[in-house]
Amino acid sequence: MTESTSPSFEGLDKGQVVAEREVAFTRDTLVRYAGASGDFNPIHYNDVIAQEVGLPGVIAHGMLTMGVGASVVEEWAGAGNVSDYQVRFTRPIPVPNPGEATVLIKAVIGALDEERRTARVDLTVEFDGAKVLGKAQAVVDCE
């Protein structure tokens, strides 16, 4: 097992963009995630049922979206250096068939705690120009 190095506190500034990524969700992505997570709710694979409950069609799993956001921070911060992560789900991500739904993720330093040597990373997670996660924040332990 390799040891992960955390970001240097001195090298960080409030407002600094530390990571950006585009992630495409397809129906295949949803099937794979359902198998890995055990979340087989039909709103994630059946358009008829999704529409019957008022959705525009099949939607991505909320926890998949949350996990993709966390992975962006974790890749920048290093394994084991994210000590807290919280989000609010604000809107679903419809996933077309065929096609894909592209999610844009941007991680920015929102606050620095000199005493604790931590950085709060604010995430903007958007689909089709609208935020899909609100108040998405991670706390990263720094060197």
C-alpha positions as CSV (number, residue, x, y, z in Angstrom):
1,M,0.0,0.0,0.0
2,T,1.4,3.4,-1.0
3,E,1.3,6.4,1.4
4,S,-0.5,9.4,0.1
5,T,0.8,12.9,0.4
6,S,-1.7,15.7,1.3
7,P,-1.6,19.1,-0.4
8,S,0.7,21.7,1.1
9,F,-1.3,24.2,3.1
10,E,1.1,27.1,2.2
11,G,0.4,26.5,-1.5
12,L,-3.3,27.1,-1.3
13,D,-5.3,30.3,-1.7
14,K,-9.0,31.0,-1.2
15,G,-10.7,30.9,-4.7
16,Q,-8.0,28.7,-6.2
17,V,-9.4,26.1,-8.6
18,V,-7.8,22.8,-7.6
19,A,-9.6,20.3,-9.9
20,E,-12.0,20.2,-12.9
21,R,-13.6,17.3,-14.7
22,E,-16.3,16.3,-17.1
23,V,-18.0,13.0,-16.5
24,A,-20.4,11.4,-18.9
25,F,-23.2,9.2,-17.5
26,T,-24.8,6.7,-19.9
27,R,-27.4,4.0,-19.3
28,D,-24.5,1.6,-19.2
29,T,-23.0,3.6,-16.4
30,L,-26.2,3.4,-14.4
31,V,-26.5,-0.4,-14.9
32,R,-22.9,-0.9,-13.7
33,Y,-23.5,1.4,-10.7
34,A,-26.7,-0.4,-9.8
35,G,-24.8,-3.7,-9.8
36,A,-22.0,-2.3,-7.6
37,S,-24.2,-0.5,-5.2
38,G,-27.2,-2.8,-5.0
39,D,-29.5,0.2,-5.9
40,F,-32.0,-1.3,-8.4
41,N,-34.7,1.3,-8.1
42,P,-36.4,1.2,-11.5
43,I,-36.2,5.0,-11.9
44,H,-32.6,4.4,-12.8
45,Y,-33.3,2.1,-15.7
46,N,-37.0,2.1,-16.7
47,D,-38.4,5.2,-18.5
48,V,-42.0,4.2,-18.0
49,I,-41.7,3.9,-14.2
50,A,-39.6,7.0,-14.0
51,Q,-42.2,9.1,-15.9
52,E,-45.0,7.6,-13.8
53,V,-43.5,9.1,-10.7
54,G,-43.1,12.5,-12.3
55,L,-39.5,12.3,-13.6
56,P,-38.5,13.3,-17.1
57,G,-37.2,9.7,-17.6
58,V,-34.4,7.6,-16.2
59,I,-32.2,9.5,-13.8
60,A,-28.7,9.0,-12.5
61,H,-28.3,7.7,-9.0
62,G,-27.8,10.5,-6.5
63,M,-25.1,8.6,-4.7
64,L,-23.3,8.1,-8.0
65,T,-23.3,11.8,-8.6
66,M,-22.1,12.4,-5.0
67,G,-19.4,9.8,-5.4
68,V,-18.1,11.3,-8.7
69,G,-17.8,14.7,-6.9
70,A,-15.9,13.2,-4.0
71,S,-13.5,11.4,-6.4
72,V,-12.5,14.7,-8.0
73,V,-11.5,16.0,-4.6
74,E,-9.8,12.8,-3.5
75,E,-7.7,12.6,-6.6
76,W,-6.4,16.1,-6.0
77,A,-6.0,15.7,-2.2
78,G,-4.7,12.2,-2.1
79,A,-6.2,9.0,-0.7
80,G,-7.3,9.4,3.0
81,N,-6.9,13.1,3.2
82,V,-10.6,14.0,2.8
83,S,-11.9,14.1,6.4
84,D,-15.5,15.3,5.6
85,Y,-17.8,15.5,2.6
86,Q,-21.4,16.7,2.4
87,V,-23.8,17.6,-0.3
88,R,-27.5,18.4,-0.8
89,F,-29.2,16.9,-3.8
90,T,-30.9,19.7,-5.7
91,R,-32.1,18.2,-9.0
92,P,-32.0,14.9,-10.9
93,I,-29.8,14.2,-13.9
94,P,-31.9,12.6,-16.7
95,V,-29.8,10.1,-18.7
96,P,-31.0,9.7,-22.3
97,N,-31.2,6.5,-24.3
98,P,-29.2,6.5,-26.5
99,G,-26.8,9.2,-25.5
100,E,-25.1,10.5,-22.4
101,A,-25.6,13.2,-19.7
102,T,-22.4,15.2,-19.1
103,V,-21.7,16.5,-15.6
104,L,-19.3,19.3,-15.1
105,I,-17.4,19.4,-11.8
106,K,-15.2,22.2,-10.5
107,A,-13.4,22.2,-7.1
108,V,-12.4,25.5,-5.6
109,I,-10.8,26.3,-2.3
110,G,-13.6,28.0,-0.3
111,A,-11.9,28.5,3.1
112,L,-8.6,27.8,4.8
113,D,-8.3,26.9,8.5
114,E,-4.7,27.8,9.6
115,E,-5.0,26.3,13.1
116,R,-6.3,22.9,11.8
117,R,-4.3,23.1,8.6
118,T,-7.4,22.2,6.6
119,A,-8.9,23.4,3.4
120,R,-12.6,23.5,2.6
121,V,-13.1,22.6,-1.0
122,D,-16.4,23.9,-2.5
123,L,-17.7,21.8,-5.4
124,T,-19.8,23.1,-8.3
125,V,-21.5,20.1,-9.9
126,E,-23.6,21.0,-12.9
127,F,-25.7,19.3,-15.6
128,D,-27.1,21.3,-18.5
129,G,-26.2,24.6,-16.9
130,A,-27.9,23.9,-13.5
131,K,-26.5,22.8,-10.2
132,V,-27.3,19.2,-9.3
133,L,-25.6,19.2,-5.9
134,G,-26.0,22.1,-3.5
135,K,-23.6,23.1,-0.7
136,A,-21.2,20.4,-1.9
137,Q,-18.2,20.7,0.4
138,A,-15.2,18.6,1.4
139,V,-12.7,19.2,4.1
140,V,-9.1,18.3,3.2
141,D,-6.3,17.7,5.7
142,C,-3.1,19.5,4.5
143,E,0.6,19.2,5.3
